[in-house]
């Protein structure tokens, strides 16, 4: 008599769902459609009007492929209905394409990782047949980066930039009139000094030194530019959570300006100021966050009213406004 073999516990047998001769079970469906239709991507329409230039700015955009890409069409028109500057843009994480319909020109940009801590960036202007290629490498972590960038077609040596937590330094070849190509060094360095932050910026053979002291109520920002020895300072004073006064003075030109700001929540802001360089006084009222987007404003609409009063001709004072509205379709 044959010996019975016990079943293997590591093997599982799928039971038959239908016996021979029986039809297979129906596939699940949604209503009368075997496959549900994909959801239409949301469309965002933004319109902005500036009473000073009498120009409307329009932007229509939508995201698709689960927000992997964004399509945007923008244009503007004046009070006569004439359309100008139509542009079409397609952007994604690795590639972006901007097309100017009037100039019939495209600007292509791409950025992607080619290895751990190594990134390649490229840009190309189709009409001008010019572009730029850059390689960025992480050195000892993401806080330290080394970048090499070069124009296409290549002109001279590539530009080298080293970025670190306290600033960055760049070295590039520069060509001046009647002078051979020379190497130019630019950089910016920040550091803590006397309970504040000191910033030194060197660019185009000029050095700017800036110091910032800031606490909960006051900020003091003196700066000097060398070799011109131009000295200026800014002073900011916070009067409670909703009131702030700012003042700026340039010792070299004796120009000064001041701004007083009062806010009510995050959606209402009132400003009044004066600029001695243009001899102009002004007042501004914002409905909606001044630096925010229209989608966060009440009714998804931002409004700014501004009154400008020239000191030398008060009768030519002007009241202007700007409105920005967003619709989600």
WOWOFEN-V356806 format. One record per helix or strand of 3 or more residues. SS is the DSSP state (alpha for helix, beta for strand). FROM is the first residue (numbers start at 1). LEN is the number of residues. Records with the same first field share a line. If there is no record, write none. Layout:
BEGIN
SS: FROM-LEN / FROM-LEN
END
This chain:
BEGIN
beta: 43-8 / 55-10 / 69-10 / 83-10 / 95-6 / 105-11 / 118-8 / 130-9 / 145-8 / 159-6 / 167-10 / 179-15 / 196-8 / 206-9 / 218-9 / 230-10 / 243-8 / 256-9 / 268-8 / 280-8 / 301-10 / 318-11
alpha: 294-3 / 298-3 / 314-3
END
